């Protein structure tokens, strides 16, 4: 799989969207999660079961993962979310 952007490039795109265009970070997170879930749902249509595990860390990418899980659940997938953090919050 080829990455569209490196991590620093993606962070810069997010920074520009938030600081220069005034987009809320939660809007970016929602869009990223929704679009990712749509791609996963395309794959699941070809499978018999719709069971998915989503692994989330801390920070924004973890937030994206929870959005993905919500969209998949709302579309009938059986979703298990695993959250990992180095310390309790």
C-alpha positions as CSV (number, residue, x, y, z in Angstrom):
1,X,0.0,0.0,0.0
2,X,1.4,3.4,-1.0
3,X,0.9,6.3,1.4
4,X,-0.6,9.5,-0.1
5,X,1.2,11.7,2.4
6,X,3.9,11.2,5.0
7,X,3.0,11.8,8.7
8,X,4.6,15.3,8.7
9,X,2.9,16.2,5.5
10,X,-0.5,15.1,6.9
11,X,0.1,17.1,10.0
12,X,0.9,20.2,8.0
13,X,-2.3,19.8,5.9
14,X,-4.3,19.5,9.2
15,X,-2.5,22.6,10.5
16,X,-3.3,24.6,7.4
17,X,-7.0,23.5,7.4
18,X,-7.4,24.5,11.1
19,X,-5.3,27.6,11.3
20,X,-5.6,29.1,7.9
21,X,-9.0,28.0,6.8
22,X,-10.7,27.9,10.2
23,X,-11.9,24.3,10.1
24,X,-12.6,22.8,13.5
25,X,-10.3,19.8,14.3
26,X,-13.4,17.7,15.2
27,X,-14.7,18.3,11.6
28,X,-11.4,16.9,10.2
29,X,-11.6,14.0,12.6
30,X,-15.2,13.2,11.6
31,X,-14.4,13.4,7.9
32,X,-11.3,11.2,8.2
33,X,-13.3,8.6,10.2
34,X,-16.3,8.6,7.9
35,X,-14.3,8.2,4.7
36,X,-12.2,5.5,6.3
37,X,-15.3,3.6,7.4
38,X,-16.8,3.9,3.9
39,X,-13.7,2.2,2.4
40,X,-13.9,-0.6,5.1
41,X,-17.6,-1.0,4.3
42,X,-16.8,-1.6,0.6
43,X,-14.5,-4.5,1.7
44,X,-17.1,-5.9,4.1
45,X,-19.8,-6.1,1.4
46,X,-17.7,-8.8,-0.2
47,X,-17.4,-10.8,3.1
48,X,-19.9,-13.0,4.9
49,X,-19.4,-11.6,8.4
50,X,-19.1,-8.0,9.4
51,X,-16.9,-8.3,12.4
52,X,-14.3,-5.6,12.9
53,X,-11.6,-4.7,15.5
54,X,-10.5,-1.1,15.7
55,X,-7.3,-0.4,17.6
56,X,-7.0,3.2,19.0
57,X,-4.1,4.9,20.6
58,X,-4.1,8.3,22.2
59,X,-4.3,11.5,20.3
60,X,-6.1,12.5,17.1
61,X,-5.5,9.2,15.3
62,X,-7.1,7.4,18.2
63,X,-10.1,9.8,17.9
64,X,-10.3,9.0,14.2
65,X,-10.5,5.3,15.1
66,X,-13.4,5.9,17.4
67,X,-15.2,7.7,14.6
68,X,-14.5,4.8,12.3
69,X,-15.9,2.4,14.9
70,X,-19.1,4.4,15.3
71,X,-19.8,4.6,11.6
72,X,-19.1,0.8,11.1
73,X,-21.4,0.0,14.1
74,X,-24.1,2.3,12.7
75,X,-23.9,0.3,9.4
76,X,-24.4,-3.0,11.1
77,X,-20.9,-4.2,11.7
78,X,-20.0,-6.0,14.9
79,X,-17.3,-3.7,16.3
80,X,-14.8,-4.2,19.1
81,X,-12.6,-1.2,20.0
82,X,-9.3,-1.7,21.7
83,X,-7.8,1.4,23.3
84,X,-4.2,1.6,24.4
85,X,-2.6,4.3,26.5
86,X,0.6,4.5,28.4
87,X,-1.3,6.0,31.4
88,X,-4.8,6.3,32.6
89,X,-6.5,9.6,31.9
